[in-house]
Amino acid sequence: MSIPGIKKIDHVGFTVPDLDEAVSFFRDHFGFEVAYEFGPFASSDDWMAVHLNVAADAVIDKIVVMTAGNTNLEIFGYAPTETQKKLPPRNSDIGGHHLAFYVDDMDAAVAYLHKVNLDVLGEPTVMTEGPSAGETWVYFLSPWGMQLELVSYPNGKAYQWMTDASFLQREP
C-alpha cells in the first residue's frame, strides 16, 4: 500500500553553503533555470524545529527553486551557525545521497567535467553483469563537495530484458 494519491517526485531539496555558487553551478553545467525564490524564514518559537527538523533558531536566508525539464531542485541557503555541520554526508553516512544525471555520451561528459576542473572520482564504471548490465556511471563532486553522478545506458539495462526476478534475491 502506498500514500493515497501519490503521483511522482515533485522536487529534490538540499542545503548548500553558498546559494549564488550553487545556482550558477546548476545553471551553467546542467541547464537549470531559476523558477522562483523566496525567503527569509525564521521563527521566534519552535516552528523551525517542529516543521523542518532544524535548530529552533535556524534562519533560512533564501530558497531558490530551479527547473530543467521535469526536474525541480529546491536549494536552501541557511544562515551559518556554530552547530551547522559543514561537511556533506558521504554515501555511506546515514542521510547520504547523490543526484544522478543521464547523459547520451559518457566520454564527452567526463571530458567536460575534467575541462571545467570538477573532481571526478575515478574512471567510468561499465556494468557488464546483473540487472544494471549495459549502464556506465561515474561519480563527481560539486565545488562544495555534494556527490553527483553521470549515468548512461543508451541500449537499456539488463533488468529490462530479464524475465525472472532471480537477480533480486540475495545470498544469505
N, C-alpha and C positions, 0 to 999 in steps of 0.2 A: 504494500500500500504506500502511496506517495502523498505528498501535500496536495490537497484538492485544488484544482485549477492551475497547477504549475505548468508553465509553457516553455520556458527557456532560461538560460543565464542572461540576466539583464546587463550586468557590468562586473568588472573586476576592480576592486578598490585597494589602494595601498598608500602608505605614507613614505614620503621622500624627504631628504634633508634640505634640498634646495628646489623649490617649486618651479622657478624660472628655468633652471637647468633641465629638469625632468620634462617640462612642456617642450622645450627646444629639442631635446633628445627624441621624444616620441614623434614630434612633428618632422624633424629633419631626416630621421632614419627609417621611420615606419609609415609616414604619410598620414598620421593622425592630425585632426584639426580640433581646435577648441570649439566645443559646442556652447558651453556656458561656464561661468564661475560664480561663486558666492562665498559669503563669509564676511567677517569673522564670526566665530561661535565661542561662547564661554558661558559659564553659569556660576552664580553665587552660592548655589546649593550643591546637591549631589547628582544633578541631572546628567552630567557628562559621564560620571561613573556608572550610574544605573543604565543609561541608554547606549553608551558606547564602549563600556568596559575599559575606560582610561582613568587616570587620576582625576579626582573631582575638580581640581584646579587647572586641568589641561585647557589649552586655548588652541582652537583651530584658526590659524590666520586666514586661510583661504582653502577652498576646494575647487579644483578645476576638472571639469568633465570634458574628455576628448573622445572623438569618434572617428572610426575608419571602417567603412562598410557596415557590417552588422556587429562590430565590436566596439564596446564603450569602456573607457577607463575612467575611474573616479580617483583622482590623485589628491591626496591630503597633504597640506603643509601645516604642521603643528608648530607652535612656538616651542623652541627648545627649552628643556628643563633639566635639572640635575638628575632626575630619576629616569629620564628617557633613555632607552637602550640605543646606542649609536651604531651598532653593527647589525646588518641584516642577517636573518637566520640562514644557516646552511640547509640544504635539502634534508639532511639527517636530523635536524633540530625539529622539535615539536613546533608546528606552525610554518615549517619550511615550505617553500613554494617556488614556482618559476612560471614565467609566461612563455608559451611556445608559439612561434610564428611559422607558418607554412611558406616555403619558397619553391619555385619551379627549378632553379638551377643552384644546387648547393655549392658548387665550386665558385661560381660568380659571387654568391652571397658571402661566403667565407673570405674571399679575396677582398670584398668591400669592407668587411669587419676589420681585417688587417690594415687596409688602406687608411681607415679613419681611426686607427690606433685603439680599438676596443680589445679588451683582454679575452682572447679565445682560449677555451680550456681544452687543450689537446687538439687532435685531428678529428674530422668527422668519423663517426662510427657507423658502419654499414651492417644492418641486421640481416643475417642470412638464414636464421633458423627461428622457429617458433611463430607465434601469432603476428609479430611485428616484422617478419622477413619481408624485405622489399623497402624498408624505411632506412633513411640515412638521417642522422641527427648530430648536432654539436651544441654544446653549452657555451655561453659567453656572458660577460658581466657588463652591466651599465656602468657609467662613470662613478656612481655611488655604491656599487657592489651588488645591486639586485641581479639575481640569476635569471637569465633569459636563454631561450633555446631556439634553434632553427631546425625544422624538420622538413623532409621531402620524401614523397613516395609516389612518383609520377605514374607508376603502374599498379598502385594499390598496395595493400598489405596482405600477408598470407591469411589472416583470420577471415578475410572476405571470401576466400575460396574454400576454407576448411568446412567439412560437413559434420564433424563431430566436435564436441567441446572438450576433448581429451587434453588439449593444451591448457585448459583452465584448472586441471587437477594438479595438486601439489604433492610432492613427495612427503611422506610422514616424517 
